[in-house]
Amino acid sequence: MSLKLNERYPGRFNNPSADYPQGSFKNRTAPSAKDGSYLEQDWANDKEGFFQSLLSAAGLEANGSVDKVGASQLFDALQRLKQTQSGTAFPTTGPSAALVLTPSPAIAAYAAGQRFRVKFNRASTGTDTVNISGLGPKPLKQYDSAGAKVSAVFAIDQLADIEYDGTDAVLLDQLPSNNAVAIQGAFKNLQVSASGSSNFVSVSADQIILADTTGKNLLAQSVNVGASTIVVGVNGRDLAAAATPATWYSVWVISNGTTTSCLLSLSATSPTMPSGYTFKARVSWARTDASLFPLRFNQFGRTARYDVGANVPSFPGVTSGSATTAMTIALTGVVPITASKAMLVAGTNSGFVAFAPLGGFVSTPGSNYLSTAQANGFPFAGGWNASGPVPTTSGEINLRTQSVMYASTASTAVLQCMGWEDNL
């Protein structure tokens, strides 16, 4: 505390003014008058308390010498306190997402320009606030590459400066963006699978490059996440609408900067991201059955294969029966819209069955190319006869469209899909 001189010594000090809010010294009006300011221990100690507090706070002991320019302990104390940021550097406390900062002395009110050096006791969550001196929580933000304020990203025990800008507490010492030129979705040792006996899709990878809408990249490492078709939000679907059977859901790895999670979406390009999550990369697709279980499959890198078992008792059928004139058959029920290749297998217990890519580099492949009379005209053809059985035919085709050409002379013929390659 400091003395109010005019109140402590009425008439002996000038009343407060804009220049001296605590009163000021004045001379006596005449040599014999007793109305001027005088030396008294309380006001002298009041001033001395400030200087001795400087030394004490700085951890300095008076050396007994008179201060002078170039050799001032009081000045050295100010420099030391400035170096240690005494009065501005404090650790945060409190639970996740609701941090507390208790500076000493406490601030009386929030004001733009207040800055503190902090040591974070927890990592960011994407929805973090900080309550300074019990004055109420303020959102913790940082600037993105475009200068917009976004949720702050920080690590446990990170040292940083935060400054109140009149609205938010802004993190000024951001973590490195790791924003070297990289391709969203690039991966190392990507694996995706569904057991077919639950609502869950699992994703793992050594590394995946995620990106936000500004092109900022994030390297997610040691990824081991998953999502359920019956959960809405993080590690579930991005839509509150009910899940539907026989539906393709894109599989995404997402992050809020510190936490890596999973998300399912109907969109191939723009999932609705959970609050605080800005980084993403699509890694796969999963198709639901009548119980909303993803069809059993496993994927290594870009190649996904139906895994026979559980809710995939055999490879999913594309079409069956005879087609003496080649037919165009859609593959949308067995491969996702981003598939670049399809792995197909055709078989029959009599006659001939064949399939070919649709939409080659010529407008019409030609009559021989699609003729059932010349079976070898098809890239993938198989058949049966009693004297010389021909094995079931299979092949991998590039998908210029989501369709395939099919021909067969047998009602027992069937065309099935073994899997696809995703154009990630």
Residue pairs with C-beta under 8 A, 6 or more apart in sequence:
2 22
2 46
3 22
3 42
3 43
3 46
4 16
4 22
4 23
5 13
5 22
5 23
5 24
5 25
5 37
5 43
6 13
6 14
6 15
6 16
6 22
6 23
7 23
8 42
8 43
9 37
9 38
9 40
9 43
11 35
12 26
12 35
12 36
12 37
12 38
13 23
13 24
13 25
13 26
13 37
14 20
14 23
14 24
14 25
14 26
15 23
16 22
16 23
17 24
25 37
26 35
26 36
26 37
27 36
27 37
28 34
28 35
28 36
29 35
29 36
51 74
54 74
54 77
54 78
54 81
55 61
55 62
55 73
55 74
55 77
57 77
57 81
57 86
58 76
58 77
58 78
58 80
58 81
58 86
59 80
60 73
60 76
60 77
60 80
62 73
63 73
65 71
65 73
67 73
67 74
67 75
81 87
85 117
87 103
87 104
87 105
88 103
88 115
88 116
88 117
89 116
89 117
89 118
89 119
90 101
90 102
90 103
90 104
90 116
90 117
90 118
90 119
91 118
91 119
91 120
91 121
92 99
92 100
92 101
92 118
92 119
92 120
92 121
92 122
92 130
93 99
93 100
93 101
93 102
93 121
94 100
94 121
94 122
94 131
95 122
96 122
96 125
97 125
97 127
97 128
97 129
98 128
98 129
98 131
98 137
99 120
99 121
99 122
99 128
99 129
99 130
99 131
99 140
100 130
100 131
101 116
101 118
101 130
101 131
101 132
101 133
102 133
103 116
103 132
103 133
106 133
106 134
107 114
107 132
107 133
107 135
108 133
109 135
110 132
110 135
110 136
110 138
110 164
110 166
111 164
112 164
112 165
112 166
113 163
113 164
114 132
114 163
114 164
115 161
115 162
115 163
115 164
116 132
116 161
116 162
116 163
117 159
117 160
117 161
118 159
118 160
118 161
118 162
119 157
119 158
119 159
120 154
120 155
120 156
120 157
120 158
120 160
121 156
121 157
122 156
123 154
123 155
123 156
123 258
124 140
124 151
124 152
124 153
124 154
124 155
124 256
124 257
124 258
125 256
125 258
125 259
125 276
126 151
126 256
126 257
126 258
126 259
126 275
126 276
126 277
127 151
127 275
127 276
128 139
128 140
128 151
128 152
129 137
129 138
129 139
129 140
129 169
130 137
130 138
130 140
130 162
130 169
131 137
131 138
132 138
132 164
132 169
138 164
138 167
138 168
138 169
139 151
139 167
139 168
139 169
140 151
140 152
140 154
140 162
140 168
140 169
140 171
141 149
141 150
141 151
141 152
141 168
141 169
141 170
141 171
142 149
142 150
142 151
142 152
142 153
142 170
142 171
142 172
142 174
143 149
143 150
143 170
143 174
144 150
144 212
144 214
144 216
145 177
145 179
145 214
145 215
145 216
146 214
149 168
149 170
150 278
151 256
151 257
151 276
151 278
152 170
152 171
152 174
153 171
153 174
153 175
153 256
153 257
153 258
154 160
154 171
154 175
155 175
155 258
158 175
159 173
160 171
160 172
160 173
160 174
161 171
161 172
161 173
162 169
162 170
162 171
162 172
163 169
163 170
163 172
164 170
175 257
177 216
177 217
178 217
178 218
178 219
179 216
179 217
180 217
182 209
182 211
182 217
182 219
183 209
184 209
184 210
184 211
184 217
184 281
185 208
185 209
185 281
185 282
185 283
185 424
186 208
186 209
187 205
187 206
187 207
187 208
187 209
187 283
187 301
187 424
188 205
188 206
188 207
188 208
189 204
189 205
189 206
189 207
190 203
190 204
190 205
190 208
190 283
190 299
190 300
190 301
191 203
191 204
191 205
191 298
191 299
191 300
192 201
192 202
192 203
192 204
192 251
192 283
192 284
192 297
192 298
192 299
192 304
193 201
193 202
193 297
193 298
193 299
193 307
194 200
194 201
194 202
194 286
194 293
194 294
194 295
194 296
194 297
195 296
195 310
196 289
196 293
196 294
196 295
196 296
196 297
196 307
196 309
196 310
196 311
196 312
197 293
197 296
197 310
197 311
198 228
198 293
199 228
199 229
199 230
199 231
199 292
199 293
199 294
200 226
200 227
200 228
200 294
201 226
201 227
201 228
201 229
201 251
201 262
201 264
201 284
201 286
201 294
202 225
202 226
203 223
203 224
203 225
203 226
203 251
203 253
203 262
203 283
203 284
204 223
204 224
204 225
205 220
205 223
205 253
205 283
206 221
206 222
206 223
207 219
207 220
207 221
207 223
208 219
208 220
208 223
208 253
208 281
208 283
209 217
209 218
209 219
209 220
209 281
210 217
210 218
210 219
210 220
210 253
210 254
210 255
210 279
210 280
210 281
211 217
211 218
211 279
211 280
211 281
212 218
212 278
212 279
212 280
213 278
216 279
218 255
218 257
218 279
220 253
220 255
220 260
220 279
223 253
223 260
225 235
225 253
225 260
225 261
225 262
226 235
226 262
227 235
227 236
227 237
227 251
227 262
227 263
227 264
228 235
228 236
229 236
229 237
229 243
229 249
229 264
229 286
229 288
229 292
229 293
229 294
230 236
230 243
230 292
231 237
232 238
232 239
232 240
233 274
234 254
234 261
234 262
234 263
234 274
234 277
235 261
235 262
235 263
236 263
236 264
237 243
237 249
237 263
237 264
237 265
238 263
238 264
238 265
238 267
238 271
238 272
238 273
238 274
239 265
239 266
239 272
243 288
243 292
244 288
244 292
245 288
245 289
245 290
245 291
245 292
246 287
246 288
246 289
246 290
246 333
247 266
247 287
247 288
248 266
248 285
248 286
248 287
248 336
248 337
249 264
249 265
249 266
249 285
249 286
249 287
249 288
249 294
250 264
250 265
250 266
250 267
250 268
250 271
250 282
250 284
250 285
250 336
251 262
251 263
251 264
251 282
251 283
251 284
251 285
251 286
252 262
252 263
252 264
252 265
252 271
252 280
252 281
252 282
252 283
253 260
253 261
253 262
253 263
253 280
253 281
253 283
254 260
254 261
254 262
254 263
254 271
254 273
254 274
254 277
254 279
254 280
255 261
255 277
255 278
255 279
255 280
256 276
256 277
256 278
256 279
257 278
257 279
261 274
261 277
263 271
263 273
263 274
263 277
263 280
264 286
265 271
265 272
268 282
268 336
268 337
268 338
269 282
271 280
273 280
282 338
282 424
283 424
284 299
284 304
284 422
285 304
285 336
285 338
285 422
286 294
286 295
286 297
287 294
287 295
287 336
288 294
288 295
289 295
289 311
291 311
293 310
293 311
295 306
295 311
295 312
295 316
296 306
296 307
296 308
296 309
296 310
296 311
296 312
297 304
297 305
297 306
297 307
297 312
297 419
298 304
298 305
298 307
299 305
299 422
302 421
302 422
302 423
302 424
303 419
303 420
303 421
303 422
304 419
304 420
304 421
304 422
305 343
305 418
305 419
306 312
306 315
306 316
306 417
306 418
306 419
308 314
308 315
314 416
315 345
315 416
315 417
315 418
316 333
316 334
316 416
316 417
317 334
317 414
317 415
317 416
317 417
318 329
318 331
318 333
318 334
318 344
318 404
318 406
318 415
318 416
318 417
319 327
319 329
319 406
319 414
319 415
320 412
320 413
320 414
320 415
321 408
321 411
321 413
322 351
322 408
322 409
322 410
322 411
322 413
323 406
323 407
323 408
324 372
324 407
324 408
324 409
325 372
325 407
326 356
326 370
326 372
326 405
326 406
326 407
327 405
327 406
327 407
328 358
328 403
328 404
328 405
328 406
329 403
329 404
329 405
329 406
329 415
330 402
330 403
331 339
331 342
331 399
331 402
331 403
331 404
331 417
332 402
334 342
334 417
334 420
335 342
335 399
335 402
335 417
335 420
336 420
336 422
337 402
338 422
338 423
338 424
339 399
339 402
339 420
339 421
339 422
339 423
340 398
340 399
340 420
340 421
340 422
340 423
341 396
341 397
341 398
341 399
341 420
341 421
342 396
342 397
342 399
342 404
342 417
342 419
342 420
342 421
343 394
343 395
343 396
343 417
343 418
343 419
343 420
343 421
344 355
344 380
344 394
344 395
344 396
344 397
344 404
344 415
344 416
344 417
344 418
345 392
345 393
345 394
345 415
345 416
345 417
345 418
346 353
346 354
346 355
346 380
346 382
346 392
346 393
346 394
346 406
346 408
346 413
346 414
346 415
346 416
347 353
347 382
347 392
347 393
347 413
347 414
348 382
348 383
348 384
348 408
348 410
348 412
348 413
348 414
349 384
349 410
349 412
350 384
350 410
350 412
351 383
351 384
351 408
351 409
351 410
351 412
351 413
352 372
352 375
352 381
352 382
352 383
352 407
352 408
352 409
352 410
352 413
353 381
353 382
353 383
353 393
353 407
353 408
353 409
353 410
353 413
353 414
353 415
354 372
354 375
354 378
354 380
354 381
354 382
354 393
354 406
354 407
354 408
355 378
355 379
355 380
355 393
355 395
355 397
355 404
355 405
355 406
355 407
355 415
356 365
356 369
356 370
356 378
356 379
356 380
356 397
356 404
356 405
357 379
357 397
357 398
357 399
357 400
357 404
357 405
358 400
358 401
358 403
358 404
358 405
359 400
359 401
359 403
360 400
365 405
368 374
368 377
369 377
369 378
370 377
370 378
370 405
370 407
371 377
372 407
372 408
372 409
375 381
375 383
378 407
379 395
379 397
380 393
380 394
380 395
380 397
381 393
382 390
382 391
382 392
382 393
383 390
384 390
384 410
394 418
396 421
397 404
404 415
406 415
